[in-house]
Amino acid sequence: MGRRARPVELLVLNGKKHLTKKEIRERREREERLRPAADAVRAPSWLSKEARKIWRRAVKALGPLEILTNADVEQLAVFCDAAARYAECSRLIAEQGIIVDGPRGPTQNPAVSAQAKYAAIVARLGSKFGLDPSGRASIAIPKGDDKPKDKFEETFGA
């Protein structure tokens, strides 16, 4: 399986791929046409009260980045639901302990394995949304060219 496509801004920033100005302009235009609307980014009705709190925090954190679109609602909702369920598993483990009495004697609390599964979902989706340091680094898109242009760049646009 090949690598996932990266936004052209990230390619330009990292300097990993040598694109002509025309290729960069065309790619930016294509990416902009493919960007879904962001007018209906609302928490789905099926989210629990705890998950809605996480939703509000995530949307507040991601708002200034302008990366959330209508197409992201379900994945963000899954992230929030998994984070709320992870916390629920943590509470159960704190109350009952890691080892519980089962029909065949002491056994691992089922909440421990459920917690691990929710942790994996939170980590995977959180990274995609930039909710962890490496996730933010991988989706970093420059807001503008802050470095001063020299005489050659001003004249020839390099």
C-alpha positions as CSV (number, residue, x, y, z in Angstrom):
1,M,0.0,0.0,0.0
2,G,1.4,3.4,-0.9
3,R,1.7,6.4,1.3
4,R,-1.2,8.6,2.1
5,A,-1.5,11.8,0.1
6,R,-0.3,15.0,1.8
7,P,-1.6,18.5,1.3
8,V,0.4,20.5,-1.2
9,E,1.2,23.1,1.6
10,L,2.8,20.4,3.6
11,L,4.9,19.2,0.6
12,V,6.0,22.8,0.0
13,L,6.8,23.4,3.6
14,N,8.9,20.2,4.0
15,G,10.6,20.6,0.6
16,K,10.3,16.9,0.1
17,K,8.9,17.1,-3.4
18,H,10.0,19.4,-6.1
19,L,6.9,20.9,-7.8
20,T,6.8,23.7,-10.3
21,K,4.8,26.8,-9.4
22,K,2.1,25.7,-11.9
23,E,1.9,22.2,-10.3
24,I,1.6,23.8,-6.9
25,R,-1.1,26.2,-8.0
26,E,-3.1,23.5,-9.8
27,R,-2.9,21.2,-6.8
28,R,-4.0,24.0,-4.4
29,E,-7.0,24.6,-6.7
30,R,-7.9,20.9,-6.8
31,E,-7.6,20.6,-3.0
32,E,-9.8,23.6,-2.5
33,R,-12.5,22.2,-4.8
34,L,-12.4,18.9,-2.9
35,R,-12.7,20.6,0.6
36,P,-16.2,19.8,2.1
37,A,-18.3,22.6,3.6
38,A,-18.0,23.3,7.3
39,D,-21.5,24.7,7.9
40,A,-22.9,21.6,9.8
41,V,-20.2,20.7,12.3
42,R,-22.5,19.7,15.1
43,A,-22.4,16.9,17.7
44,P,-24.5,13.9,16.6
45,S,-27.6,13.2,18.7
46,W,-26.3,9.8,19.7
47,L,-23.4,11.1,21.7
48,S,-23.6,10.7,25.5
49,K,-23.4,13.6,27.8
50,E,-19.7,12.9,28.6
51,A,-18.9,12.5,24.9
52,R,-20.6,15.8,24.2
53,K,-18.3,17.5,26.7
54,I,-15.3,16.1,24.9
55,W,-16.8,17.1,21.6
56,R,-17.1,20.7,22.7
57,R,-13.4,20.8,24.0
58,A,-12.2,19.2,20.7
59,V,-14.1,21.6,18.5
60,K,-12.9,24.5,20.5
61,A,-9.3,23.4,20.2
62,L,-9.6,22.6,16.5
63,G,-11.7,25.7,15.6
64,P,-8.8,28.1,15.0
65,L,-7.1,25.6,12.7
66,E,-10.0,25.5,10.3
67,I,-9.6,21.9,9.5
68,L,-13.0,20.5,10.7
69,T,-15.6,20.0,7.9
70,N,-18.9,18.3,7.6
71,A,-17.2,15.2,6.4
72,D,-15.3,15.0,9.7
73,V,-18.3,14.9,12.0
74,E,-18.7,11.1,12.3
75,Q,-15.0,10.5,12.9
76,L,-14.8,13.2,15.5
77,A,-17.9,11.8,17.1
78,V,-16.3,8.3,17.3
79,F,-13.2,9.9,18.8
80,C,-15.3,11.6,21.5
81,D,-17.4,8.5,22.2
82,A,-14.2,6.4,22.5
83,A,-12.7,8.9,24.9
84,A,-15.8,9.0,27.1
85,R,-16.0,5.2,27.1
86,Y,-12.2,5.0,28.0
87,A,-13.0,7.2,31.0
88,E,-15.9,5.0,32.0
89,C,-13.6,1.9,31.8
90,S,-11.1,3.8,34.0
91,R,-13.8,4.4,36.6
92,L,-14.9,0.8,36.6
93,I,-11.3,-0.4,37.0
94,A,-10.8,2.1,39.9
95,E,-13.9,0.7,41.6
96,Q,-13.5,-3.0,40.9
97,G,-9.7,-3.4,40.4
98,I,-7.7,-4.9,37.6
99,I,-8.4,-8.4,38.9
100,V,-12.0,-9.5,39.6
101,D,-13.5,-12.8,40.7
102,G,-14.8,-14.8,37.7
103,P,-16.6,-18.1,37.5
104,R,-13.3,-19.9,37.4
105,G,-11.5,-17.8,40.0
106,P,-9.6,-14.5,39.7
107,T,-9.4,-13.1,36.2
108,Q,-8.6,-9.8,34.5
109,N,-11.4,-7.2,34.7
110,P,-13.1,-7.1,31.2
111,A,-12.9,-3.3,31.5
112,V,-9.1,-3.5,31.1
113,S,-9.2,-4.9,27.6
114,A,-12.1,-2.6,26.6
115,Q,-10.1,0.3,27.9
116,A,-7.1,-0.7,25.8
117,K,-9.3,-0.9,22.7
118,Y,-10.8,2.6,23.4
119,A,-7.3,4.0,24.0
120,A,-6.2,2.7,20.5
121,I,-9.2,4.4,18.9
122,V,-8.5,7.7,20.8
123,A,-4.8,7.6,19.8
124,R,-5.5,6.8,16.2
125,L,-8.3,9.4,15.6
126,G,-6.8,12.0,17.9
127,S,-3.6,11.9,15.8
128,K,-5.5,12.3,12.6
129,F,-7.2,15.4,14.0
130,G,-4.0,16.9,15.3
131,L,-5.0,16.4,19.0
132,D,-1.5,15.2,19.9
133,P,1.9,16.7,19.3
134,S,2.9,14.4,16.4
135,G,-0.5,14.7,14.8
136,R,-0.2,18.5,14.8
137,A,3.3,18.2,13.3
138,S,2.0,16.0,10.5
139,I,-0.8,18.3,9.5
140,A,1.1,21.5,10.0
141,I,0.1,23.9,7.2
142,P,1.9,27.2,7.0
143,K,-0.4,30.3,7.2
144,G,1.9,32.4,5.1
145,D,5.5,33.0,4.0
146,D,7.0,34.8,7.0
147,K,10.6,34.8,5.7
148,P,11.7,38.0,4.0
149,K,12.3,37.8,0.3
150,D,15.7,38.7,-1.1
151,K,16.1,40.8,-4.3
152,F,16.3,37.7,-6.5
153,E,13.0,36.3,-5.2
154,E,11.2,39.7,-5.5
155,T,12.4,40.0,-9.1
156,F,12.0,36.4,-10.4
157,G,9.4,35.0,-7.8
158,A,11.6,32.1,-6.8
